[in-house]
Amino acid sequence: MSNETPFGPDRVFAGVEPEFGARSTARAVLIPVPYDGTSTWGKGADAGPAALLDAADNMELYDIETGTEVYREGIHLAAAVTENASPESMTDAVRTAVADVLSEQKIPVVLGGEHSVSIGALQATAAAHPGLTVLHMDAHADLRPSYLGSECNHACALHWASRNCNLVQVGIRSMDASERPFEQTVFYGQDCYERADSAWMSDVLAALGAPGTPLYITIDLDAFDPAFLPDTGTPEPGGLNWYQVTRLCKLAMERFQIVGFDVVELAAHAGSKPSDFLAAKLVYKLLTYALNPEPLPKA
């Protein structure tokens, strides 16, 4: 059941004109992965991609900060990866889908789903871009070598990257003691609260490497404080705010070669729209930073 879509083959991201969603001319390709096979507490991540896309249909598409409309750069909505026979088969399917996008010289954007969907995306991106650095924003370290019998569990989402990439983690405020040996560079949630944003963000950028380094960003939405985004699988107190997350992403994308990103762990629930809208707005904002369109004329 891999690579089917519940959204229909003619759907275009954010409801724009079909010409802006053609894969042949798109600069970025969205890959929904509605998978929730290994989450261990709050469920609903499988509904996340559909809820995010529904919210995107209701966004204003002019970005005030940059004076742009990034959809004009071409954003293709690919068929969803719906393989769910096992965590490993899902990982394989995501790896293939992301590798296909990278082979077309486009930016893959994975829409989760729980955080295990990032494993295959990271592996495909690292294969295409040697020397990859990963910026991981999350409440949880996700560094366990395996959990509940699988190396592709959501609790293991960044373990592979910790062994194979330069990994910088931001906003972490929950972990198991067994994960500590796999840490590289970590900026804990308390660091981000107690230090000036300009100070810790400068240190993050330095840790990410030399300018021009290929960069993949993975954002678990529980990086945000639950006051801003409550609908996620395991919300943790003490999180980041909108401007901290977007500012860091902007600075990183300006300095490094952004080659892919994902937004995961939207545990969508009927009747709860603010979290859906934040997730959709975040994806659109990151696309704006990544594709860096020219500002629209004022007249």
C-alpha contacts under 8 A as a table, 3 or more apart, distances in Angstrom:
res1	aa1	res2	aa2	distance
1	M	4	E	6.58
1	M	82	T	6.27
1	M	83	E	5.56
1	M	84	N	7.99
2	S	81	V	5.58
2	S	82	T	5.04
2	S	83	E	4.35
2	S	93	A	6.99
3	N	79	A	5.71
3	N	80	A	5.36
3	N	81	V	4.30
3	N	82	T	5.77
3	N	83	E	7.11
3	N	93	A	7.98
4	E	79	A	5.68
4	E	80	A	5.49
4	E	81	V	6.29
4	E	82	T	6.19
5	T	8	G	6.12
5	T	9	P	7.27
5	T	79	A	4.87
5	T	80	A	4.58
5	T	81	V	7.33
5	T	82	T	7.48
6	P	80	A	7.33
7	F	11	R	6.51
7	F	50	A	7.57
8	G	11	R	5.74
9	P	79	A	7.14
11	R	15	G	7.43
11	R	77	L	7.29
12	V	15	G	5.43
12	V	16	V	6.29
12	V	17	E	7.50
12	V	18	P	6.27
12	V	21	G	5.56
12	V	76	H	6.98
12	V	77	L	6.05
13	F	16	V	6.65
13	F	21	G	6.97
13	F	53	L	6.85
13	F	56	A	7.15
13	F	57	D	7.21
13	F	75	I	6.96
13	F	76	H	6.96
13	F	77	L	5.88
14	A	53	L	6.93
14	A	54	D	7.97
14	A	56	A	4.77
14	A	57	D	4.17
14	A	58	N	7.17
14	A	59	M	7.17
15	G	56	A	7.78
15	G	57	D	5.18
16	V	20	F	6.83
16	V	21	G	7.69
16	V	71	Y	7.74
17	E	20	F	5.88
17	E	21	G	7.35
18	P	21	G	5.21
18	P	22	A	6.69
19	E	22	A	5.74
19	E	74	G	7.99
20	F	25	T	7.96
20	F	26	A	7.21
20	F	71	Y	6.57
20	F	72	R	5.92
20	F	73	E	7.19
20	F	74	G	4.70
20	F	75	I	6.38
20	F	76	H	7.56
21	G	26	A	6.57
21	G	74	G	5.67
21	G	75	I	5.17
21	G	76	H	4.43
21	G	77	L	6.81
22	A	25	T	5.83
22	A	26	A	5.99
22	A	74	G	7.03
22	A	75	I	7.45
22	A	76	H	5.76
23	R	26	A	5.03
23	R	29	V	7.35
23	R	74	G	7.88
23	R	75	I	7.56
23	R	76	H	5.20
23	R	77	L	7.98
25	T	74	G	6.26
26	A	29	V	6.94
26	A	73	E	6.69
26	A	74	G	3.90
26	A	75	I	5.09
26	A	76	H	5.77
26	A	106	K	7.44
27	R	73	E	6.37
27	R	74	G	5.50
27	R	75	I	6.25
27	R	76	H	7.99
27	R	106	K	5.17
27	R	107	I	6.41
27	R	291	L	7.52
28	A	74	G	6.72
28	A	75	I	5.03
28	A	76	H	6.36
28	A	106	K	5.32
28	A	107	I	4.53
28	A	108	P	5.94
28	A	109	V	7.08
28	A	287	L	7.93
29	V	75	I	5.76
29	V	76	H	4.71
29	V	77	L	5.93
29	V	78	A	6.48
29	V	101	V	6.91
29	V	106	K	6.86
29	V	107	I	6.18
29	V	108	P	5.10
29	V	109	V	5.99
30	L	75	I	7.20
30	L	76	H	6.08
30	L	77	L	4.86
30	L	78	A	5.81
30	L	108	P	6.18
30	L	109	V	4.71
30	L	110	V	5.92
30	L	111	L	6.97
31	I	77	L	6.59
31	I	78	A	5.37
31	I	79	A	6.74
31	I	80	A	5.94
31	I	81	V	7.16
31	I	97	A	7.71
31	I	98	V	7.92
31	I	108	P	7.12
31	I	109	V	5.97
31	I	110	V	4.76
31	I	111	L	5.95
32	P	49	P	5.70
32	P	78	A	7.36
32	P	79	A	7.17
32	P	80	A	4.65
32	P	81	V	6.34
32	P	110	V	5.90
32	P	111	L	4.58
32	P	112	G	6.26
32	P	113	G	7.84
33	V	46	D	7.62
33	V	49	P	6.91
33	V	80	A	5.63
33	V	81	V	5.01
33	V	82	T	6.25
33	V	94	V	7.81
33	V	110	V	6.97
33	V	111	L	5.87
33	V	112	G	5.09
33	V	113	G	5.50
33	V	117	V	6.94
34	P	45	A	6.85
34	P	46	D	4.06
34	P	47	A	6.19
34	P	48	G	6.70
34	P	49	P	6.01
34	P	50	A	7.90
34	P	80	A	7.35
34	P	81	V	7.27
34	P	82	T	6.39
34	P	111	L	7.87
34	P	112	G	5.90
34	P	113	G	4.68
34	P	114	E	7.98
35	Y	45	A	6.70
35	Y	46	D	4.63
35	Y	82	T	6.97
35	Y	84	N	6.87
35	Y	112	G	6.94
35	Y	113	G	4.64
35	Y	114	E	6.18
35	Y	117	V	7.36
36	D	39	S	6.03
36	D	43	K	7.12
36	D	44	G	7.13
36	D	45	A	5.49
36	D	46	D	4.95
36	D	113	G	5.88
36	D	114	E	5.46
37	G	84	N	7.14
37	G	86	S	7.67
37	G	87	P	6.88
37	G	114	E	7.97
38	T	87	P	7.39
38	T	114	E	7.84
38	T	116	S	7.88
38	T	153	N	5.64
38	T	154	H	6.17
39	S	42	G	7.12
39	S	43	K	6.75
39	S	114	E	6.88
39	S	153	N	7.79
39	S	154	H	6.40
39	S	233	G	7.44
40	T	43	K	7.84
41	W	233	G	6.41
41	W	234	T	6.82
42	G	232	T	7.16
42	G	233	G	4.20
42	G	234	T	6.21
42	G	267	A	7.45
43	K	46	D	7.90
43	K	233	G	5.98
43	K	267	A	6.26
44	G	47	A	5.48
44	G	48	G	6.80
44	G	232	T	7.94
44	G	233	G	7.37
44	G	266	L	7.39
44	G	267	A	4.12
44	G	268	A	5.38
44	G	269	H	6.79
45	A	48	G	4.90
45	A	49	P	7.93
45	A	112	G	6.89
45	A	113	G	4.66
45	A	114	E	5.45
45	A	232	T	7.48
45	A	233	G	7.19
45	A	264	V	7.85
45	A	265	E	5.38
45	A	266	L	5.35
45	A	267	A	4.14
45	A	268	A	6.40
46	D	49	P	7.14
46	D	112	G	7.35
46	D	113	G	5.03
46	D	114	E	7.25
46	D	267	A	7.35
47	A	50	A	5.76
47	A	51	A	6.28
47	A	113	G	7.42
47	A	266	L	7.82
47	A	267	A	6.71
47	A	268	A	5.58
47	A	269	H	7.89
48	G	51	A	5.19
48	G	52	L	6.03
48	G	111	L	7.90
48	G	112	G	6.40
48	G	113	G	6.02
48	G	264	V	7.89
48	G	265	E	7.06
48	G	266	L	4.79
48	G	267	A	5.60
48	G	268	A	5.15
48	G	276	D	7.70
49	P	52	L	5.09
49	P	53	L	6.16
49	P	111	L	5.71
49	P	112	G	5.94
49	P	113	G	6.76
49	P	266	L	7.71
50	A	53	L	5.17
50	A	54	D	6.10
51	A	54	D	5.07
51	A	55	A	6.17
51	A	268	A	6.35
51	A	276	D	5.88
52	L	55	A	5.15
52	L	56	A	6.16
52	L	276	D	5.19
52	L	277	F	6.72
52	L	279	A	6.16
52	L	280	A	5.06
53	L	56	A	4.88
53	L	57	D	6.42
53	L	280	A	6.77
54	D	57	D	5.31
54	D	58	N	7.20
55	A	58	N	5.40
55	A	59	M	6.80
55	A	273	K	7.77
55	A	276	D	6.02
55	A	277	F	5.21
55	A	280	A	6.10
56	A	59	M	5.22
56	A	277	F	7.05
56	A	280	A	5.25
56	A	281	K	7.12
59	M	277	F	8.00
59	M	281	K	7.38
60	E	63	D	7.92
61	L	69	E	5.81
61	L	70	V	7.78
61	L	71	Y	7.64
62	Y	67	G	6.81
62	Y	68	T	5.79
62	Y	69	E	4.92
63	D	66	T	5.79
63	D	67	G	5.49
63	D	68	T	5.36
63	D	69	E	6.17
63	D	285	K	7.76
64	I	67	G	5.14
64	I	68	T	7.34
66	T	295	P	6.56
67	G	295	P	4.90
67	G	296	L	6.05
68	T	288	T	7.77
68	T	293	P	6.39
68	T	294	E	6.46
68	T	295	P	4.59
68	T	296	L	5.54
69	E	72	R	6.13
69	E	288	T	7.76
69	E	293	P	7.43
69	E	295	P	7.76
69	E	296	L	7.50
70	V	73	E	5.61
70	V	74	G	7.77
70	V	284	Y	7.76
70	V	287	L	6.89
70	V	288	T	5.32
70	V	291	L	7.20
70	V	292	N	7.62
70	V	293	P	5.95
71	Y	74	G	5.56
71	Y	75	I	5.98
72	R	75	I	7.88
73	E	291	L	7.30
73	E	293	P	6.90
81	V	90	M	7.88
81	V	93	A	6.80
81	V	94	V	6.65
81	V	97	A	7.74
82	T	90	M	7.63
83	E	86	S	7.96
83	E	89	S	6.70
83	E	90	M	5.13
83	E	93	A	6.68
84	N	87	P	6.79
84	N	89	S	6.83
84	N	90	M	5.51
85	A	89	S	6.32
85	A	90	M	7.19
86	S	89	S	5.23
86	S	90	M	6.24
87	P	90	M	5.17
87	P	91	T	6.17
87	P	116	S	7.78
87	P	150	S	7.38
87	P	152	C	5.52
87	P	153	N	6.78
88	E	91	T	5.03
88	E	92	D	6.25
88	E	150	S	7.91
88	E	152	C	6.04
89	S	92	D	5.03
89	S	93	A	6.21
90	M	93	A	5.10
90	M	94	V	6.23
90	M	117	V	7.41
91	T	94	V	5.22
91	T	95	R	6.07
91	T	116	S	7.64
91	T	117	V	6.37
91	T	119	I	6.39
91	T	120	G	4.71
91	T	121	A	7.97
91	T	152	C	7.11
92	D	95	R	5.07
92	D	96	T	6.28
92	D	120	G	6.19
93	A	96	T	5.21
93	A	97	A	6.26
93	A	120	G	7.64
94	V	97	A	5.06
94	V	98	V	6.07
94	V	117	V	6.92
94	V	120	G	5.29
94	V	121	A	6.05
95	R	98	V	5.34
95	R	99	A	6.02
95	R	119	I	7.91
95	R	120	G	4.13
95	R	121	A	5.20
95	R	122	L	7.86
95	R	123	Q	6.67
95	R	124	A	5.26
96	T	99	A	5.10
96	T	100	D	6.19
96	T	120	G	7.92
96	T	124	A	7.37
97	A	100	D	5.24
97	A	101	V	6.61
98	V	101	V	5.17
98	V	102	L	6.24
98	V	108	P	6.05
98	V	120	G	7.91
98	V	121	A	5.80
98	V	124	A	6.25
98	V	125	T	7.40
99	A	102	L	5.05
99	A	103	S	6.09
99	A	121	A	7.92
99	A	124	A	5.29
99	A	125	T	7.01
99	A	128	A	7.66
100	D	103	S	5.16
100	D	104	E	6.69
101	V	104	E	5.27
101	V	105	Q	6.84
101	V	106	K	5.77
101	V	107	I	6.90
101	V	108	P	5.93
102	L	105	Q	5.10
102	L	106	K	5.55
102	L	107	I	6.56
102	L	108	P	6.79
102	L	125	T	7.42
102	L	128	A	7.16
103	S	106	K	7.55
107	I	258	I	7.99
107	I	259	V	5.65
107	I	260	G	5.24
108	P	259	V	7.43
108	P	260	G	5.05
108	P	261	F	6.72
109	V	260	G	5.91
109	V	261	F	5.14
109	V	262	D	5.29
109	V	263	V	7.92
110	V	117	V	7.98
110	V	118	S	7.60
110	V	121	A	7.61
110	V	261	F	6.58
110	V	262	D	4.50
110	V	263	V	6.57
110	V	264	V	7.90
111	L	262	D	5.86
111	L	263	V	5.41
111	L	264	V	5.93
112	G	115	H	6.92
112	G	117	V	6.50
112	G	262	D	7.42
112	G	263	V	6.18
112	G	264	V	4.14
112	G	265	E	6.04
112	G	266	L	7.20
113	G	116	S	7.95
113	G	117	V	6.58
113	G	264	V	5.58
113	G	265	E	5.61
113	G	266	L	7.02
114	E	117	V	6.23
114	E	154	H	6.44
114	E	264	V	5.79
114	E	265	E	4.72
114	E	266	L	7.75
115	H	118	S	5.76
115	H	119	I	7.95
115	H	154	H	5.03
115	H	155	A	7.89
115	H	157	A	5.92
115	H	220	D	6.76
115	H	264	V	5.72
115	H	265	E	6.16
116	S	119	I	5.72
116	S	152	C	5.93
116	S	153	N	5.58
116	S	154	H	4.22
116	S	155	A	7.54
116	S	156	C	7.13
116	S	157	A	4.99
117	V	120	G	6.50
117	V	121	A	7.12
117	V	154	H	7.92
117	V	157	A	7.75
118	S	121	A	5.04
118	S	122	L	5.99
118	S	157	A	6.40
118	S	218	T	7.34
118	S	262	D	7.11
119	I	122	L	5.26
119	I	123	Q	6.27
119	I	152	C	7.07
119	I	157	A	5.64
119	I	158	L	7.08
119	I	160	W	7.27
120	G	123	Q	5.06
120	G	124	A	6.15
121	A	124	A	5.28
121	A	125	T	6.13
122	L	125	T	5.13
122	L	126	A	5.99
122	L	161	A	7.10
122	L	216	Y	7.60
123	Q	126	A	5.22
123	Q	127	A	6.22
123	Q	161	A	7.92
124	A	127	A	5.20
124	A	128	A	6.39
125	T	128	A	5.12
125	T	129	H	5.94
125	T	132	L	7.72
125	T	216	Y	7.76
125	T	259	V	7.46
125	T	260	G	7.33
126	A	129	H	5.01
126	A	130	P	5.70
126	A	131	G	7.32
126	A	132	L	5.60
126	A	165	C	7.63
127	A	130	P	6.25
129	H	132	L	5.84
129	H	214	P	6.60
131	G	165	C	6.84
131	G	166	N	7.73
131	G	213	T	7.36
131	G	214	P	6.97
132	L	165	C	5.77
132	L	166	N	6.72
132	L	213	T	6.99
132	L	214	P	5.16
132	L	215	L	5.85
132	L	216	Y	7.24
133	T	165	C	5.69
133	T	166	N	4.64
133	T	167	L	6.00
133	T	168	V	7.79
133	T	208	L	6.33
133	T	209	G	7.59
133	T	213	T	7.05
133	T	214	P	6.21
133	T	215	L	4.94
133	T	216	Y	6.37
134	V	161	A	7.37
134	V	165	C	6.76
134	V	166	N	6.12
134	V	167	L	4.88
134	V	168	V	6.22
134	V	208	L	7.71
134	V	215	L	5.80
134	V	216	Y	4.92
134	V	217	I	5.82
134	V	218	T	7.41
135	L	167	L	6.24
135	L	168	V	5.07
135	L	169	Q	6.06
135	L	170	V	7.61
135	L	208	L	7.41
135	L	215	L	7.25
135	L	216	Y	6.31
135	L	217	I	4.78
135	L	218	T	6.33
136	H	167	L	7.26
136	H	168	V	6.10
136	H	169	Q	4.67
136	H	170	V	6.14
136	H	217	I	6.01
136	H	218	T	5.00
136	H	219	I	6.06
136	H	220	D	7.97
137	M	169	Q	5.87
137	M	170	V	4.80
137	M	171	G	5.93
137	M	172	I	7.47
137	M	217	I	7.87
137	M	218	T	6.37
137	M	219	I	4.87
137	M	220	D	6.19
137	M	223	A	5.73
138	D	141	A	7.10
138	D	169	Q	7.45
138	D	170	V	6.49
138	D	171	G	5.61
138	D	172	I	5.69
138	D	219	I	6.22
138	D	220	D	4.99
138	D	221	L	6.89
138	D	222	D	5.88
138	D	223	A	3.98
138	D	224	F	7.78
139	A	171	G	5.69
139	A	172	I	4.42
139	A	173	R	5.20
139	A	174	S	6.06
139	A	189	G	7.63
139	A	220	D	7.59
139	A	222	D	5.58
139	A	223	A	4.72
139	A	224	F	7.80
139	A	235	P	7.78
139	A	236	E	6.41
139	A	239	G	7.05
140	H	172	I	5.31
140	H	173	R	6.19
140	H	174	S	4.90
140	H	175	M	5.77
141	A	155	A	7.92
141	A	158	L	7.56
141	A	169	Q	7.59
141	A	172	I	6.06
141	A	173	R	7.94
141	A	174	S	6.72
141	A	175	M	5.53
141	A	179	E	7.40
142	D	154	H	6.95
142	D	155	A	4.45
142	D	156	C	4.90
142	D	157	A	5.39
142	D	158	L	5.51
142	D	159	H	6.77
142	D	175	M	7.49
142	D	179	E	7.78
143	L	155	A	6.61
143	L	156	C	5.10
143	L	157	A	6.73
143	L	158	L	5.34
143	L	159	H	4.35
143	L	162	S	7.47
143	L	179	E	5.32
143	L	182	F	6.43
143	L	183	E	7.61
144	R	147	Y	6.68
144	R	155	A	6.04
144	R	156	C	4.76
144	R	159	H	6.05
144	R	178	S	7.03
144	R	179	E	5.47
145	P	151	E	6.06
145	P	156	C	5.92
145	P	159	H	5.87
145	P	160	W	7.95
146	S	149	G	6.36
146	S	150	S	5.25
146	S	151	E	4.21
146	S	152	C	7.21
146	S	153	N	6.87
146	S	155	A	7.64
146	S	156	C	5.97
147	Y	150	S	5.50
147	Y	151	E	6.51
147	Y	153	N	6.03
147	Y	155	A	6.57
147	Y	156	C	6.94
148	L	153	N	7.54
150	S	153	N	5.67
151	E	156	C	6.18
152	C	156	C	6.16
152	C	157	A	6.83
153	N	156	C	5.26
153	N	157	A	6.63
154	H	157	A	5.19
156	C	159	H	5.28
156	C	160	W	7.75
157	A	160	W	7.34
158	L	161	A	5.16
158	L	162	S	6.14
159	H	162	S	5.03
159	H	163	R	6.59
159	H	182	F	7.30
160	W	163	R	5.32
160	W	164	N	6.23
161	A	164	N	5.03
161	A	165	C	5.05
161	A	166	N	7.43
161	A	167	L	6.52
162	S	165	C	5.91
162	S	166	N	6.94
162	S	167	L	5.75
162	S	182	F	6.34
162	S	183	E	7.09
162	S	184	Q	7.01
163	R	182	F	7.74
166	N	184	Q	7.67
166	N	208	L	7.27
167	L	184	Q	6.21
167	L	185	T	6.66
167	L	208	L	7.74
168	V	184	Q	6.76
168	V	185	T	4.98
168	V	186	V	5.96
168	V	187	F	7.86
168	V	204	V	7.31
168	V	207	A	6.90
168	V	208	L	6.59
169	Q	172	I	6.91
169	Q	185	T	6.28
169	Q	186	V	4.72
169	Q	187	F	6.02
169	Q	188	Y	7.90
170	V	186	V	6.05
170	V	187	F	4.69
170	V	188	Y	6.08
170	V	189	G	7.10
171	G	187	F	6.08
171	G	188	Y	4.96
171	G	189	G	4.07
171	G	190	Q	7.77
171	G	192	C	6.85
171	G	223	A	5.93
171	G	239	G	6.50
171	G	240	L	6.66
172	I	175	M	7.85
172	I	186	V	7.38
172	I	187	F	6.75
172	I	188	Y	4.58
172	I	189	G	5.23
172	I	223	A	7.48
173	R	188	Y	5.89
173	R	189	G	5.36
173	R	190	Q	7.48
173	R	236	E	7.41
173	R	238	G	7.52
173	R	239	G	7.93
174	S	236	E	7.68
175	M	179	E	6.80
176	D	179	E	5.60
176	D	180	R	7.50
177	A	180	R	5.65
178	S	181	P	7.03
179	E	182	F	5.71
179	E	183	E	7.08
180	R	183	E	5.51
183	E	186	V	6.91
185	T	207	A	7.29
187	F	191	D	6.08
187	F	192	C	7.02
187	F	200	W	7.86
187	F	204	V	7.79
188	Y	191	D	5.22
188	Y	192	C	6.65
189	G	192	C	5.18
189	G	193	Y	6.36
189	G	238	G	6.44
189	G	239	G	6.16
189	G	240	L	7.35
190	Q	193	Y	5.00
190	Q	194	E	6.05
190	Q	238	G	7.35
191	D	194	E	5.35
191	D	195	R	5.86
191	D	200	W	7.52
192	C	195	R	5.72
192	C	196	A	7.40
192	C	197	D	6.75
192	C	200	W	6.62
192	C	240	L	7.64
193	Y	196	A	7.69
193	Y	238	G	7.98
195	R	199	A	6.65
195	R	200	W	6.48
196	A	199	A	5.30
196	A	200	W	6.58
197	D	200	W	5.53
197	D	201	M	5.81
197	D	244	Q	7.31
198	S	201	M	5.35
198	S	202	S	6.01
199	A	202	S	5.28
199	A	203	D	6.51
200	W	203	D	5.03
200	W	204	V	6.22
201	M	204	V	4.91
201	M	205	L	6.25
201	M	248	L	6.41
202	S	205	L	5.22
202	S	206	A	6.33
203	D	206	A	5.09
203	D	207	A	6.21
204	V	207	A	5.09
204	V	208	L	6.29
205	L	208	L	5.17
205	L	209	G	7.09
205	L	251	L	7.81
205	L	252	A	6.51
206	A	209	G	5.79
206	A	210	A	7.59
209	G	213	T	6.49
210	A	213	T	5.81
210	A	256	F	7.79
211	P	255	R	5.33
211	P	256	F	5.27
211	P	257	Q	7.99
212	G	255	R	6.37
212	G	256	F	4.32
212	G	257	Q	5.09
213	T	256	F	5.22
213	T	257	Q	5.69
214	P	256	F	6.19
214	P	257	Q	4.60
214	P	258	I	5.92
214	P	259	V	6.17
215	L	256	F	6.21
215	L	257	Q	5.70
215	L	258	I	4.80
215	L	259	V	5.80
215	L	260	G	7.20
216	Y	258	I	6.14
216	Y	259	V	5.82
216	Y	260	G	4.97
216	Y	261	F	5.32
217	I	258	I	7.96
217	I	260	G	6.69
217	I	261	F	4.57
217	I	262	D	6.51
218	T	261	F	5.52
218	T	262	D	4.91
218	T	263	V	6.25
218	T	264	V	7.86
219	I	223	A	7.15
219	I	261	F	7.89
219	I	262	D	6.14
219	I	263	V	4.92
219	I	264	V	6.32
220	D	223	A	5.81
220	D	263	V	6.02
220	D	264	V	4.98
220	D	265	E	5.73
221	L	224	F	5.87
221	L	229	L	7.34
221	L	232	T	6.78
221	L	263	V	6.88
221	L	264	V	6.16
221	L	265	E	5.80
221	L	266	L	6.44
221	L	279	A	7.58
222	D	225	D	6.79
222	D	226	P	7.08
222	D	229	L	7.29
222	D	232	T	6.11
222	D	233	G	7.82
222	D	234	T	7.01
222	D	235	P	5.52
222	D	236	E	6.86
222	D	239	G	7.57
222	D	265	E	7.31
223	A	239	G	5.72
223	A	240	L	6.03
224	F	227	A	7.99
224	F	228	F	6.41
224	F	229	L	6.22
224	F	239	G	4.83
224	F	240	L	4.56
224	F	241	N	5.69
224	F	242	W	7.36
224	F	245	V	7.96
225	D	228	F	5.64
225	D	229	L	6.46
225	D	230	P	7.74
225	D	235	P	7.60
225	D	236	E	6.88
225	D	237	P	5.90
225	D	238	G	5.76
225	D	239	G	3.63
225	D	240	L	5.35
225	D	241	N	6.43
226	P	229	L	4.68
226	P	230	P	4.27
226	P	231	D	7.73
226	P	235	P	5.86
226	P	236	E	6.70
226	P	237	P	6.48
226	P	239	G	7.14
227	A	230	P	6.23
228	F	241	N	7.01
228	F	242	W	7.82
228	F	275	S	7.57
229	L	232	T	7.30
229	L	274	P	7.34
229	L	275	S	5.05
229	L	278	L	7.46
230	P	235	P	6.51
230	P	275	S	6.74
231	D	235	P	7.70
231	D	266	L	6.26
231	D	267	A	5.24
231	D	268	A	6.23
231	D	269	H	7.38
231	D	272	S	7.94
231	D	275	S	5.93
232	T	235	P	5.95
232	T	265	E	5.63
232	T	266	L	5.08
232	T	267	A	4.51
232	T	268	A	7.51
233	G	265	E	6.39
233	G	266	L	7.44
233	G	267	A	5.80
236	E	239	G	6.96
240	L	244	Q	6.24
240	L	245	V	6.71
241	N	244	Q	5.42
241	N	245	V	6.42
242	W	245	V	5.43
242	W	246	T	6.16
243	Y	246	T	5.21
243	Y	247	R	5.62
244	Q	247	R	5.28
244	Q	248	L	6.13
245	V	248	L	5.46
245	V	249	C	6.29
246	T	249	C	5.08
246	T	250	K	6.06
246	T	282	L	7.64
246	T	285	K	7.57
246	T	286	L	7.57
247	R	250	K	5.10
247	R	251	L	6.23
248	L	251	L	5.22
248	L	252	A	6.10
249	C	252	A	5.09
249	C	253	M	6.02
249	C	286	L	7.21
249	C	289	Y	7.81
250	K	253	M	5.22
250	K	254	E	6.15
250	K	286	L	7.60
250	K	289	Y	5.80
251	L	254	E	5.21
251	L	255	R	6.35
252	A	255	R	5.26
252	A	256	F	5.89
253	M	256	F	5.35
253	M	257	Q	6.64
253	M	258	I	5.77
253	M	289	Y	6.44
253	M	290	A	6.13
254	E	257	Q	7.93
254	E	289	Y	7.63
258	I	261	F	7.90
258	I	290	A	6.43
263	V	279	A	7.56
263	V	283	V	7.11
266	L	275	S	7.44
266	L	276	D	7.20
266	L	279	A	7.34
268	A	272	S	7.36
268	A	275	S	7.75
268	A	276	D	6.86
269	H	272	S	5.71
270	A	273	K	7.93
272	S	275	S	7.00
272	S	276	D	7.54
273	K	276	D	5.19
273	K	277	F	6.17
274	P	277	F	5.18
274	P	278	L	6.18
275	S	278	L	5.14
275	S	279	A	6.23
276	D	279	A	5.26
276	D	280	A	6.29
277	F	280	A	5.07
277	F	281	K	6.00
278	L	281	K	5.09
278	L	282	L	5.99
279	A	282	L	5.06
279	A	283	V	6.35
280	A	283	V	5.26
280	A	284	Y	6.33
281	K	284	Y	5.08
281	K	285	K	6.02
282	L	285	K	5.01
282	L	286	L	6.10
283	V	286	L	5.18
283	V	287	L	6.16
284	Y	287	L	5.07
284	Y	288	T	6.22
285	K	288	T	4.98
285	K	289	Y	6.43
286	L	289	Y	5.09
286	L	290	A	5.98
287	L	290	A	4.97
287	L	291	L	5.86
287	L	292	N	7.96
288	T	291	L	5.52
288	T	292	N	5.59
288	T	293	P	6.90
289	Y	292	N	5.21
